[in-house]
Amino acid sequence: MVSSPTSQRVRKLPGERRAEILAEAASIALSEGLERITLRAVADRLGVRPGLISHYYPAAEDLVVAAFVLAVSEEREELFPDGGTPLARMAHLISRIEGGGALELTRLWLNARHLCRFTPALADAMLAQEYLDRTRLTTLIEHGVTSGDFVVDDPFAACIRIWVAIDGVGSYVNNPGTFDYEAFTRFVADVAEWSLGVPAGTLRAAVDQVREA
């Protein structure tokens, strides 16, 4: 008589389990929204009991905040890859924004801006992540000034203008209809060209090259 194999649950190290829980929560944040992160939702995805999740994150709010931080941190690396000229790296960023590659991230930021009104810990985390985003973009612009790609007197001011353009366009991300006017779909590139002092059409062309690659 052949006995059927018995499935055994693998006991993971605390650090591995915590990382697994957080990664799953970050995935929920991006795909469904921060409100959908519950101990049970994460447990169901991992195939474990909710009690295991609460062992690592006794307060669901702590898991929500940590998931937001992880999600936006990982997406930041997608927006600002290493390598390439400053112009090419800026084009990559804008291509991700204008081409829809960052839709989930845009929705997550909009979601967080709403919920932070009621969750001080999330508000603090959001401010910290905004600072990191501004720092990364300002550094990119400074490199572009040094290389001659950009003509900017105040890189930080240029950074703010570009982020405001990104967030402004992103505020429409949940609209049920489409708005395919070039003044809207290429707004971020147009603002970036003006902010960075590059000839009209230069950044648009670079963005198009990224999309065609």
KOLTOR-940056 format. One record per residue: residue number from 0; x, y, z of N, C-alpha, C in turn; residue in three letters. Coordinates in pm, 1 decimal, padded with zeros to 6 digits. Layout:
N
> num, nx, ny, nz, cax, cay, caz, cx, cy, cz, residuo
> NUM, X, Y, Z, X, Y, Z, X, Y, Z, Ala;
...
This chain:
213
> num, nx, ny, nz, cax, cay, caz, cx, cy, cz, residuo
> 0, 00084.1, -00118.9, 00000.0, 00000.0, 00000.0, 00000.0, 00087.8, 00124.1, 00000.0, Met;
> 1, 00062.8, 00216.1, -00094.0, 00143.1, 00337.6, -00105.9, 00071.3, 00451.4, -00035.6, Val;
> 2, 00136.6, 00509.7, 00058.1, 00074.7, 00621.2, 00130.8, 00095.6, 00750.1, 00053.7, Ser;
> 3, -00004.1, 00838.4, 00059.2, 00007.6, 00967.6, -00009.4, 00099.7, 01058.1, 00068.9, Ser;
> 4, 00179.5, 01141.0, -00001.0, 00272.4, 01229.6, 00068.0, 00196.8, 01332.9, 00150.9, Pro;
> 5, 00251.9, 01362.6, 00264.6, 00191.3, 01461.8, 00353.3, 00258.1, 01596.3, 00332.4, Thr;
> 6, 00177.2, 01698.6, 00301.2, 00234.5, 01831.4, 00281.5, 00279.7, 01887.5, 00414.8, Ser;
> 7, 00394.2, 01944.8, 00417.3, 00449.7, 02001.2, 00538.2, 00470.7, 02150.4, 00519.1, Gln;
> 8, 00426.4, 02224.9, 00616.8, 00443.8, 02369.3, 00609.9, 00588.0, 02402.5, 00643.2, Arg;
> 9, 00649.6, 02480.9, 00559.9, 00789.1, 02517.8, 00579.9, 00797.4, 02630.1, 00681.9, Val;
> 10, 00876.5, 02607.8, 00785.3, 00895.5, 02712.1, 00884.8, 01004.8, 02806.7, 00836.1, Arg;
> 11, 00969.8, 02931.2, 00820.8, 01063.6, 03029.7, 00769.3, 01123.6, 03111.0, 00882.2, Lys;
> 12, 01240.8, 03162.7, 00857.3, 01303.6, 03250.9, 00954.4, 01220.2, 03377.1, 00970.1, Leu;
> 13, 01220.8, 03437.8, 01087.9, 01137.7, 03556.8, 01110.9, 01157.8, 03666.3, 01007.4, Pro;
> 14, 01282.6, 03691.2, 00970.5, 01308.9, 03794.6, 00871.0, 01248.9, 03761.2, 00735.5, Gly;
> 15, 01257.5, 03634.0, 00697.1, 01200.8, 03590.7, 00569.5, 01048.5, 03601.4, 00571.3, Glu;
> 16, 00987.5, 03560.0, 00682.0, 00841.8, 03564.5, 00691.5, 00791.9, 03708.4, 00689.4, Arg;
> 17, 00859.9, 03795.9, 00763.2, 00818.6, 03936.9, 00766.0, 00828.8, 03997.6, 00626.0, Arg;
> 18, 00937.7, 03967.6, 00555.3, 00955.9, 04020.7, 00419.7, 00848.0, 03967.4, 00326.4, Ala;
> 19, 00811.8, 03841.5, 00342.2, 00707.5, 03780.9, 00259.1, 00572.9, 03848.0, 00284.1, Glu;
> 20, 00541.9, 03870.7, 00408.9, 00416.2, 03937.1, 00444.6, 00411.8, 04077.9, 00387.6, Ile;
> 21, 00521.7, 04149.2, 00404.3, 00525.9, 04288.0, 00358.2, 00516.9, 04296.3, 00206.4, Leu;
> 22, 00584.4, 04206.2, 00137.1, 00579.4, 04205.7, -00008.9, 00437.7, 04179.6, -00058.7, Ala;
> 23, 00366.5, 04089.2, 00007.8, 00230.0, 04058.9, -00033.3, 00138.0, 04178.4, -00007.0, Glu;
> 24, 00159.1, 04244.4, 00105.8, 00079.0, 04362.9, 00137.3, 00106.7, 04474.5, 00037.1, Ala;
> 25, 00232.5, 04490.7, -00003.0, 00267.0, 04592.9, -00102.3, 00202.2, 04562.3, -00236.4, Ala;
> 26, 00193.9, 04435.1, -00270.0, 00127.3, 04395.0, -00393.7, -00021.0, 04430.3, -00389.7, Ser;
> 27, -00083.8, 04408.3, -00276.2, -00224.7, 04444.6, -00260.7, -00240.7, 04595.9, -00271.7, Ile;
> 28, -00149.2, 04670.1, -00211.1, -00156.3, 04816.7, -00215.9, -00156.2, 04866.7, -00359.4, Ala;
> 29, -00070.9, 04810.3, -00442.7, -00060.4, 04854.8, -00580.8, -00178.6, 04809.1, -00666.3, Leu;
> 30, -00222.6, 04689.3, -00645.8, -00326.2, 04634.2, -00733.9, -00468.5, 04665.1, -00689.3, Ser;
> 31, -00489.3, 04682.4, -00557.4, -00625.8, 04698.8, -00507.1, -00646.8, 04823.0, -00422.2, Glu;
> 32, -00539.5, 04875.4, -00362.8, -00552.5, 04993.0, -00278.0, -00518.9, 04963.6, -00133.3, Gly;
> 33, -00480.3, 05067.4, -00061.0, -00438.6, 05051.6, 00077.8, -00552.3, 05002.0, 00167.5, Leu;
> 34, -00676.5, 05039.2, 00134.9, -00790.1, 04998.3, 00217.3, -00810.8, 04847.7, 00215.2, Glu;
> 35, -00759.8, 04781.4, 00111.4, -00781.5, 04637.5, 00097.2, -00676.7, 04555.6, 00171.3, Arg;
> 36, -00581.6, 04623.4, 00233.5, -00480.3, 04550.6, 00310.4, -00537.4, 04519.1, 00448.5, Ile;
> 37, -00569.2, 04394.5, 00470.6, -00614.4, 04347.2, 00600.9, -00531.4, 04224.9, 00637.4, Thr;
> 38, -00530.9, 04192.0, 00764.6, -00455.7, 04074.4, 00807.3, -00508.0, 03949.5, 00737.2, Leu;
> 39, -00640.1, 03940.4, 00721.5, -00698.4, 03823.7, 00656.2, -00664.7, 03819.6, 00507.2, Arg;
> 40, -00667.8, 03937.0, 00441.7, -00639.3, 03939.6, 00297.7, -00496.8, 03892.4, 00270.6, Ala;
> 41, -00403.2, 03938.9, 00351.4, -00264.5, 03896.8, 00333.4, -00249.3, 03749.1, 00366.7, Val;
> 42, -00314.3, 03705.4, 00473.7, -00306.5, 03564.5, 00512.9, -00362.2, 03474.1, 00403.9, Ala;
> 43, -00475.5, 03512.3, 00345.4, -00535.9, 03431.0, 00239.7, -00442.7, 03417.5, 00120.4, Asp;
> 44, -00376.0, 03525.8, 00085.1, -00284.5, 03519.7, -00029.8, -00165.5, 03428.5, -00001.4, Arg;
> 45, -00121.5, 03427.4, 00123.6, -00004.2, 03347.0, 00158.6, -00040.8, 03205.3, 00201.0, Leu;
> 46, -00172.1, 03181.0, 00218.9, -00214.2, 03048.5, 00260.8, -00180.0, 03017.1, 00405.3, Gly;
> 47, -00185.7, 03118.4, 00491.4, -00156.8, 03099.4, 00633.5, -00273.1, 03154.8, 00715.0, Val;
> 48, -00265.3, 03136.7, 00845.1, -00370.0, 03188.4, 00933.5, -00346.7, 03337.8, 00961.5, Arg;
> 49, -00453.7, 03415.7, 00977.7, -00438.5, 03558.1, 01008.7, -00355.8, 03583.3, 01134.2, Pro;
> 50, -00359.6, 03487.3, 01227.4, -00282.5, 03502.9, 01350.7, -00133.3, 03514.1, 01324.7, Gly;
> 51, -00086.2, 03448.0, 01218.0, 00056.0, 03458.5, 01185.3, 00090.4, 03599.9, 01140.3, Leu;
> 52, 00000.8, 03662.6, 01064.7, 00024.5, 03799.6, 01019.1, 00025.9, 03894.8, 01138.9, Ile;
> 53, -00070.0, 03876.0, 01229.4, -00077.6, 03965.1, 01345.8, 00040.3, 03945.5, 01440.1, Ser;
> 54, 00104.8, 03830.8, 01433.8, 00224.6, 03808.3, 01515.1, 00335.7, 03905.0, 01474.1, His;
> 55, 00345.6, 03929.4, 01343.4, 00449.6, 04019.5, 01293.4, 00401.1, 04164.1, 01285.8, Tyr;
> 56, 00273.4, 04181.9, 01262.8, 00215.2, 04316.4, 01254.1, 00087.6, 04320.0, 01338.8, Tyr;
> 57, 00102.7, 04338.2, 01471.2, -00014.6, 04338.9, 01559.7, -00118.2, 04444.4, 01521.4, Pro;
> 58, -00072.0, 04558.2, 01469.1, -00163.9, 04664.1, 01426.7, -00167.8, 04667.2, 01275.0, Ala;
> 59, -00287.2, 04653.3, 01218.7, -00301.2, 04652.4, 01072.8, -00249.9, 04782.3, 01011.5, Ala;
> 60, -00265.1, 04893.5, 01083.5, -00218.9, 05021.8, 01031.1, -00068.9, 05020.3, 01005.4, Glu;
> 61, 00006.9, 04953.5, 01092.3, 00151.9, 04945.2, 01072.9, 00184.6, 04870.9, 00943.6, Asp;
> 62, 00108.6, 04767.4, 00914.3, 00129.8, 04691.1, 00790.8, 00094.9, 04775.5, 00669.2, Leu;
> 63, -00011.8, 04853.9, 00678.2, -00052.7, 04940.3, 00567.2, 00056.6, 05042.4, 00536.9, Val;
> 64, 00108.0, 05105.4, 00639.8, 00211.4, 05208.0, 00620.6, 00338.8, 05145.2, 00563.7, Val;
> 65, 00379.2, 05032.2, 00619.1, 00500.2, 04965.2, 00570.6, 00483.7, 04919.4, 00426.2, Ala;
> 66, 00364.1, 04873.9, 00390.9, 00337.7, 04830.3, 00253.7, 00346.1, 04947.7, 00157.4, Ala;
> 67, 00293.9, 05060.5, 00196.7, 00303.1, 05180.9, 00112.7, 00449.3, 05217.7, 00089.0, Phe;
> 68, 00527.4, 05218.8, 00194.3, 00668.5, 05256.0, 00182.3, 00742.4, 05160.3, 00089.7, Val;
> 69, 00720.1, 05030.9, 00106.0, 00787.3, 04933.3, 00020.5, 00745.6, 04949.5, -00124.6, Leu;
> 70, 00616.7, 04964.8, -00148.1, 00566.6, 04974.5, -00285.4, 00624.5, 05095.2, -00357.5, Ala;
> 71, 00620.7, 05210.9, -00294.6, 00669.3, 05330.4, -00362.9, 00821.1, 05329.8, -00373.7, Val;
> 72, 00889.0, 05266.8, -00278.9, 01035.1, 05257.9, -00285.6, 01079.3, 05171.8, -00403.4, Ser;
> 73, 01012.1, 05058.4, -00422.1, 01046.4, 04970.9, -00534.2, 01011.3, 05036.3, -00667.5, Glu;
> 74, 00898.0, 05104.4, -00672.4, 00859.6, 05171.7, -00796.0, 00952.7, 05287.6, -00827.5, Glu;
> 75, 01006.9, 05350.8, -00724.7, 01102.1, 05460.2, -00747.5, 01224.1, 05410.5, -00825.9, Arg;
> 76, 01268.3, 05290.1, -00794.4, 01382.1, 05234.1, -00865.9, 01348.3, 05208.0, -01012.1, Glu;
> 77, 01221.8, 05179.7, -01039.8, 01179.0, 05161.9, -01178.9, 01176.8, 05295.7, -01253.0, Glu;
> 78, 01141.7, 05400.9, -01182.3, 01133.9, 05533.0, -01245.3, 01271.8, 05593.7, -01266.9, Leu;
> 79, 01367.0, 05560.6, -01180.2, 01499.1, 05623.1, -01186.5, 01608.8, 05516.5, -01195.3, Phe;
> 80, 01618.0, 05449.0, -01308.3, 01723.8, 05348.0, -01322.5, 01860.5, 05413.2, -01339.6, Pro;
> 81, 01963.3, 05339.2, -01305.5, 02099.2, 05386.8, -01328.0, 02136.0, 05365.9, -01475.0, Asp;
> 82, 02232.2, 05443.0, -01521.0, 02281.1, 05427.3, -01656.9, 02212.9, 05518.3, -01756.3, Gly;
> 83, 02287.4, 05558.0, -01857.7, 02231.6, 05645.7, -01959.4, 02258.8, 05791.8, -01929.0, Gly;
> 84, 02241.1, 05874.9, -02028.8, 02260.6, 06018.0, -02010.7, 02146.1, 06075.1, -01926.6, Thr;
> 85, 02166.3, 06191.2, -01864.9, 02055.8, 06253.2, -01790.3, 01931.0, 06273.4, -01876.5, Pro;
> 86, 01949.4, 06310.3, -02003.0, 01834.2, 06328.6, -02090.5, 01760.6, 06196.6, -02111.4, Leu;
> 87, 01835.3, 06088.7, -02131.3, 01774.2, 05957.3, -02151.7, 01702.7, 05910.2, -02025.3, Ala;
> 88, 01761.1, 05937.6, -01910.5, 01699.3, 05896.2, -01784.8, 01572.6, 05977.2, -01756.9, Arg;
> 89, 01575.3, 06104.7, -01792.2, 01454.7, 06186.0, -01777.6, 01346.2, 06136.7, -01873.3, Met;
> 90, 01386.7, 06100.8, -01993.8, 01291.0, 06048.8, -02091.4, 01229.2, 05918.3, -02042.8, Ala;
> 91, 01310.3, 05834.9, -01976.5, 01257.5, 05709.7, -01920.9, 01150.2, 05738.5, -01816.3, His;
> 92, 01178.8, 05831.9, -01727.5, 01081.9, 05869.5, -01624.2, 00950.3, 05915.8, -01687.5, Leu;
> 93, 00960.2, 06007.5, -01782.3, 00840.1, 06064.0, -01842.9, 00766.4, 05960.6, -01926.2, Ile;
> 94, 00840.6, 05871.6, -01989.7, 00777.2, 05765.3, -02067.2, 00694.2, 05674.6, -01977.8, Ser;
> 95, 00746.6, 05642.8, -01860.1, 00672.1, 05559.6, -01765.9, 00544.0, 05628.9, -01722.0, Arg;
> 96, 00552.0, 05760.1, -01702.4, 00435.7, 05836.2, -01656.0, 00333.8, 05852.6, -01769.1, Ile;
> 97, 00378.8, 05901.3, -01883.3, 00286.6, 05930.1, -01992.7, 00239.7, 05803.5, -02063.6, Glu;
> 98, 00319.2, 05698.5, -02057.8, 00283.8, 05576.2, -02129.4, 00198.8, 05479.0, -02050.5, Gly;
> 99, 00167.6, 05512.6, -01926.3, 00082.9, 05424.1, -01846.7, 00156.4, 05318.4, -01768.7, Gly;
> 100, 00290.0, 05320.5, -01773.9, 00366.1, 05219.7, -01700.9, 00362.2, 05236.7, -01550.4, Gly;
> 101, 00318.5, 05353.4, -01505.7, 00314.7, 05380.6, -01361.6, 00171.9, 05402.2, -01312.1, Ala;
> 102, 00074.2, 05343.8, -01380.0, -00064.9, 05364.7, -01341.4, -00092.9, 05317.8, -01198.7, Leu;
> 103, -00044.5, 05198.5, -01164.3, -00069.6, 05147.7, -01029.6, -00004.9, 05237.3, -00925.3, Glu;
> 104, 00116.5, 05282.6, -00952.8, 00185.8, 05372.2, -00860.1, 00110.2, 05503.4, -00845.9, Leu;
> 105, 00061.5, 05556.6, -00956.7, -00012.8, 05682.6, -00952.8, -00139.2, 05667.4, -00870.0, Thr;
> 106, -00208.8, 05557.2, -00889.2, -00330.1, 05532.9, -00809.8, -00296.0, 05518.6, -00661.2, Arg;
> 107, -00184.0, 05453.9, -00633.0, -00144.8, 05435.3, -00493.3, -00116.7, 05569.4, -00426.1, Leu;
> 108, -00046.3, 05659.1, -00495.9, -00018.6, 05790.5, -00438.8, -00147.4, 05868.4, -00415.3, Trp;
> 109, -00239.0, 05861.6, -00509.8, -00366.2, 05931.9, -00493.6, -00442.9, 05873.5, -00374.6, Leu;
> 110, -00439.3, 05743.7, -00362.5, -00501.6, 05673.2, -00251.1, -00441.7, 05718.5, -00117.3, Asn;
> 111, -00308.5, 05724.6, -00113.1, -00239.6, 05762.9, 00010.7, -00267.8, 05907.7, 00048.5, Ala;
> 112, -00275.9, 05995.3, -00051.0, -00302.9, 06136.9, -00021.0, -00441.2, 06153.9, 00042.0, Arg;
> 113, -00533.4, 06069.7, 00002.6, -00666.7, 06076.3, 00063.7, -00664.1, 06020.4, 00205.8, His;
> 114, -00605.8, 05902.2, 00222.4, -00610.5, 05835.9, 00351.9, -00524.3, 05903.9, 00456.8, Leu;
> 115, -00420.7, 05976.2, 00415.0, -00331.2, 06037.4, 00513.1, -00402.3, 06144.2, 00596.0, Cys;
> 116, -00516.1, 06191.7, 00547.9, -00595.3, 06287.1, 00626.4, -00642.3, 06224.2, 00756.6, Arg;
> 117, -00657.7, 06092.4, 00757.4, -00712.6, 06022.1, 00872.6, -00608.9, 05935.2, 00943.1, Phe;
> 118, -00489.3, 05924.2, 00885.0, -00387.3, 05834.4, 00939.6, -00254.5, 05909.9, 00951.6, Thr;
> 119, -00225.2, 05966.0, 01067.7, -00102.4, 06044.0, 01084.1, 00025.3, 05968.2, 01047.4, Pro;
> 120, 00030.9, 05840.1, 01079.7, 00150.9, 05762.2, 01047.8, 00171.3, 05752.1, 00897.2, Ala;
> 121, 00062.4, 05738.7, 00823.4, 00072.0, 05734.3, 00677.8, 00113.3, 05870.7, 00623.5, Leu;
> 122, 00063.9, 05976.3, 00684.0, 00102.3, 06111.2, 00642.0, 00251.6, 06132.2, 00659.4, Ala;
> 123, 00305.9, 06087.3, 00771.2, 00449.9, 06100.9, 00795.1, 00529.9, 06020.5, 00692.9, Asp;
> 124, 00483.7, 05898.8, 00665.0, 00552.5, 05814.4, 00567.0, 00547.3, 05876.4, 00428.3, Ala;
> 125, 00433.3, 05934.3, 00393.6, 00417.3, 05996.3, 00262.9, 00512.2, 06114.9, 00246.9, Met;
> 126, 00524.5, 06197.0, 00349.8, 00615.3, 06311.5, 00344.2, 00760.3, 06265.0, 00327.4, Leu;
> 127, 00796.1, 06158.0, 00396.0, 00932.2, 06105.3, 00384.4, 00959.3, 06053.6, 00243.9, Ala;
> 128, 00861.1, 05985.8, 00183.9, 00879.0, 05934.3, 00048.6, 00881.0, 06046.4, -00054.8, Gln;
> 129, 00803.2, 06151.6, -00032.4, 00807.0, 06266.8, -00121.9, 00945.2, 06331.7, -00118.8, Glu;
> 130, 01004.0, 06338.6, -00002.9, 01138.3, 06394.7, 00009.7, 01238.5, 06312.1, -00071.6, Tyr;
> 131, 01228.0, 06180.1, -00063.2, 01318.3, 06094.0, -00138.9, 01297.5, 06111.2, -00289.2, Leu;
> 132, 01172.9, 06125.0, -00332.0, 01144.3, 06147.2, -00474.1, 01204.5, 06279.1, -00521.5, Asp;
> 133, 01186.3, 06383.8, -00442.8, 01241.4, 06514.5, -00480.8, 01393.2, 06509.6, -00486.4, Arg;
> 134, 01452.4, 06439.9, -00390.9, 01598.7, 06429.3, -00388.9, 01649.3, 06356.1, -00512.4, Thr;
> 135, 01583.8, 06247.4, -00548.3, 01627.7, 06168.9, -00664.5, 01614.8, 06250.4, -00793.5, Arg;
> 136, 01503.5, 06320.0, -00809.1, 01483.6, 06397.1, -00931.2, 01576.0, 06518.2, -00935.2, Leu;
> 137, 01595.3, 06584.4, -00822.9, 01686.0, 06699.6, -00819.7, 01827.8, 06656.7, -00855.2, Thr;
> 138, 01870.3, 06542.3, -00804.3, 02003.6, 06490.7, -00836.1, 02017.2, 06462.7, -00985.2, Thr;
> 139, 01914.5, 06404.7, -01044.6, 01916.4, 06378.8, -01188.3, 01929.4, 06509.6, -01266.5, Leu;
> 140, 01854.4, 06610.2, -01226.0, 01861.0, 06739.4, -01295.3, 01999.0, 06802.0, -01279.1, Ile;
> 141, 02055.6, 06793.0, -01160.4, 02190.6, 06846.7, -01137.1, 02292.6, 06778.3, -01226.9, Glu;
> 142, 02279.3, 06647.4, -01244.0, 02369.8, 06575.8, -01334.7, 02351.2, 06626.0, -01478.3, His;
> 143, 02225.7, 06654.4, -01514.4, 02199.4, 06705.5, -01648.5, 02257.7, 06844.2, -01670.8, Gly;
> 144, 02258.6, 06926.6, -01568.7, 02320.8, 07059.0, -01579.5, 02471.3, 07043.7, -01599.3, Val;
> 145, 02531.0, 06953.4, -01523.5, 02675.2, 06930.0, -01534.1, 02713.7, 06877.1, -01672.0, Thr;
> 146, 02630.5, 06787.6, -01726.7, 02660.9, 06728.3, -01856.7, 02627.2, 06819.7, -01973.6, Ser;
> 147, 02548.6, 06924.0, -01946.6, 02507.1, 07013.7, -02053.7, 02376.0, 06976.1, -02118.6, Gly;
> 148, 02312.2, 06868.2, -02068.5, 02181.8, 06828.9, -02123.3, 02073.4, 06929.4, -02086.8, Asp;
> 149, 02082.5, 06986.3, -01966.1, 01981.1, 07078.6, -01917.3, 02043.0, 07215.5, -01888.5, Phe;
> 150, 01963.8, 07318.6, -01906.1, 02007.9, 07455.5, -01874.7, 01914.6, 07507.7, -01765.9, Val;
> 151, 01958.3, 07494.1, -01641.4, 01872.4, 07523.1, -01526.3, 01951.5, 07601.6, -01422.3, Val;
> 152, 01895.1, 07710.2, -01374.9, 01958.6, 07786.6, -01267.8, 01926.1, 07729.4, -01130.3, Asp;
> 153, 01807.7, 07674.1, -01116.1, 01763.0, 07621.4, -00987.0, 01707.4, 07481.1, -01006.7, Asp;
> 154, 01792.3, 07377.6, -00993.0, 01745.9, 07239.4, -01014.9, 01629.3, 07199.5, -00925.1, Pro;
> 155, 01627.9, 07247.7, -00801.9, 01518.4, 07210.9, -00712.0, 01386.0, 07268.7, -00760.9, Phe;
> 156, 01388.3, 07392.7, -00808.0, 01265.1, 07452.3, -00861.2, 01216.2, 07374.9, -00982.8, Ala;
> 157, 01308.5, 07333.1, -01069.5, 01270.4, 07252.8, -01185.7, 01209.2, 07120.3, -01142.0, Ala;
> 158, 01267.9, 07061.2, -01038.2, 01215.3, 06936.4, -00983.2, 01071.0, 06953.9, -00936.8, Cys;
> 159, 01044.3, 07061.4, -00864.4, 00909.3, 07084.9, -00813.2, 00810.2, 07099.9, -00927.8, Ile;
> 160, 00847.5, 07174.7, -01030.8, 00756.6, 07194.9, -01144.1, 00722.4, 07061.7, -01211.3, Arg;
> 161, 00822.0, 06977.1, -01226.9, 00799.3, 06848.5, -01293.0, 00710.8, 06758.4, -01207.0, Ile;
> 162, 00735.6, 06754.6, -01076.3, 00651.9, 06671.6, -00990.0, 00508.3, 06722.2, -00984.8, Trp;
> 163, 00491.8, 06854.8, -00985.4, 00356.0, 06909.2, -00985.7, 00283.5, 06868.5, -01114.3, Val;
> 164, 00354.7, 06868.7, -01225.5, 00295.4, 06825.1, -01352.0, 00256.6, 06677.6, -01344.8, Ala;
> 165, 00345.6, 06594.7, -01289.2, 00317.2, 06452.0, -01277.3, 00195.7, 06428.3, -01187.8, Ile;
> 166, 00192.7, 06495.8, -01073.5, 00080.7, 06477.2, -00981.2, -00048.7, 06534.8, -01038.1, Asp;
> 167, -00037.5, 06644.7, -01111.8, -00156.9, 06704.0, -01170.9, -00222.0, 06612.1, -01271.2, Gly;
> 168, -00141.7, 06555.8, -01359.2, -00195.2, 06459.9, -01456.2, -00244.9, 06335.1, -01383.4, Val;
> 169, -00170.6, 06293.7, -01280.2, -00208.6, 06174.1, -01206.2, -00340.6, 06185.7, -01132.6, Gly;
> 170, -00384.0, 06307.7, -01104.8, -00510.0, 06325.7, -01033.1, -00629.7, 06278.9, -01115.7, Ser;
> 171, -00608.7, 06257.5, -01245.8, -00716.2, 06210.9, -01334.0, -00710.6, 06059.7, -01357.1, Tyr;
> 172, -00624.1, 05990.1, -01285.1, -00597.0, 05850.3, -01316.2, -00719.8, 05760.8, -01300.5, Val;
> 173, -00812.0, 05797.9, -01213.6, -00930.2, 05714.1, -01191.3, -01050.0, 05755.4, -01275.1, Asn;
> 174, -01031.6, 05851.3, -01364.9, -01143.4, 05891.4, -01451.5, -01190.7, 05772.3, -01534.8, Asn;
> 175, -01321.8, 05751.0, -01546.6, -01372.3, 05636.0, -01623.1, -01352.9, 05651.0, -01773.2, Pro;
> 176, -01344.2, 05773.2, -01822.6, -01326.8, 05794.4, -01965.4, -01182.9, 05828.9, -02001.3, Gly;
> 177, -01157.4, 05844.8, -02129.8, -01023.7, 05882.4, -02176.4, -01025.5, 06027.6, -02223.5, Thr;
> 178, -00907.8, 06087.9, -02222.8, -00894.2, 06226.1, -02266.2, -00765.0, 06234.0, -02347.3, Phe;
> 179, -00775.7, 06200.5, -02475.4, -00657.6, 06178.6, -02557.9, -00613.2, 06302.1, -02634.8, Asp;
> 180, -00622.5, 06416.3, -02572.1, -00571.5, 06537.8, -02635.0, -00423.7, 06553.9, -02602.6, Tyr;
> 181, -00345.9, 06590.5, -02702.5, -00201.0, 06598.9, -02684.9, -00161.2, 06695.9, -02574.9, Glu;
> 182, -00236.8, 06802.2, -02558.9, -00205.5, 06898.3, -02453.9, -00209.6, 06833.9, -02316.1, Ala;
> 183, -00287.2, 06725.8, -02304.7, -00294.9, 06652.1, -02178.7, -00196.8, 06535.5, -02176.6, Phe;
> 184, -00195.1, 06455.4, -02281.6, -00113.5, 06334.3, -02281.2, 00036.3, 06364.0, -02282.0, Thr;
> 185, 00075.9, 06481.1, -02335.2, 00218.2, 06517.2, -02337.4, 00249.2, 06632.9, -02241.6, Arg;
> 186, 00160.0, 06656.7, -02147.7, 00175.7, 06770.5, -02057.5, 00303.2, 06760.3, -01974.0, Phe;
> 187, 00332.8, 06643.4, -01923.0, 00451.1, 06627.0, -01838.8, 00578.0, 06654.9, -01918.4, Val;
> 188, 00584.6, 06603.6, -02040.2, 00702.2, 06628.1, -02124.6, 00715.5, 06776.2, -02157.0, Ala;
> 189, 00604.4, 06840.7, -02186.0, 00608.8, 06984.2, -02219.2, 00656.2, 07067.1, -02099.7, Asp;
> 190, 00604.7, 07037.7, -01982.1, 00646.4, 07110.2, -01862.1, 00794.1, 07083.1, -01832.1, Val;
> 191, 00836.2, 06958.2, -01849.9, 00975.2, 06923.1, -01823.6, 01068.9, 06996.2, -01920.8, Ala;
> 192, 01031.3, 07004.8, -02047.0, 01113.8, 07077.8, -02144.0, 01131.6, 07222.9, -02100.9, Glu;
> 193, 01022.7, 07284.8, -02063.0, 01028.4, 07424.3, -02019.6, 01111.5, 07437.8, -01891.8, Trp;
> 194, 01092.0, 07348.4, -01799.1, 01161.1, 07355.5, -01670.2, 01310.5, 07329.1, -01683.2, Ser;
> 195, 01347.6, 07246.8, -01780.8, 01487.7, 07204.7, -01794.2, 01564.6, 07286.0, -01896.6, Leu;
> 196, 01497.3, 07377.0, -01964.3, 01565.3, 07463.6, -02059.1, 01615.2, 07393.6, -02183.6, Gly;
> 197, 01545.1, 07288.2, -02226.1, 01586.7, 07218.0, -02347.6, 01499.6, 07265.0, -02463.4, Val;
> 198, 01550.1, 07260.4, -02586.3, 01471.6, 07306.1, -02701.9, 01339.8, 07232.4, -02714.2, Pro;
> 199, 01238.4, 07302.6, -02757.8, 01105.6, 07242.5, -02772.4, 01111.3, 07119.2, -02861.4, Ala;
> 200, 01050.3, 07012.4, -02818.7, 01045.8, 06889.1, -02895.5, 01158.1, 06792.2, -02862.5, Gly;
> 201, 01263.6, 06839.5, -02796.3, 01378.3, 06752.8, -02766.8, 01340.3, 06638.9, -02672.7, Thr;
> 202, 01274.2, 06673.7, -02565.5, 01238.0, 06571.3, -02467.9, 01126.4, 06482.0, -02521.1, Leu;
> 203, 01033.9, 06540.7, -02593.9, 00928.7, 06459.1, -02655.4, 00990.4, 06352.2, -02744.1, Arg;
> 204, 01087.1, 06392.1, -02824.3, 01152.3, 06297.3, -02915.5, 01224.5, 06188.7, -02837.9, Ala;
> 205, 01289.9, 06226.3, -02728.1, 01360.6, 06127.9, -02646.4, 01263.2, 06030.4, -02581.9, Ala;
> 206, 01148.8, 06080.3, -02538.4, 01045.3, 05993.7, -02480.1, 00994.3, 05895.6, -02585.7, Val;
> 207, 00971.9, 05944.6, -02706.1, 00923.9, 05858.2, -02813.9, 01025.0, 05747.4, -02844.7, Asp;
> 208, 01152.4, 05779.6, -02837.8, 01255.6, 05679.1, -02861.6, 01250.9, 05569.2, -02755.3, Gln;
> 209, 01226.9, 05609.4, -02630.6, 01215.6, 05510.8, -02522.7, 01096.7, 05418.6, -02548.1, Val;
> 210, 00985.8, 05474.8, -02591.8, 00865.2, 05394.3, -02615.4, 00884.6, 05297.0, -02730.3, Arg;
> 211, 00962.7, 05338.9, -02830.6, 00982.5, 05255.3, -02948.6, 01089.6, 05149.5, -02928.7, Glu;
> 212, 01169.4, 05166.4, -02824.7, 01280.8, 05072.4, -02801.9, 01229.8, 04933.9, -02760.6, Ala;
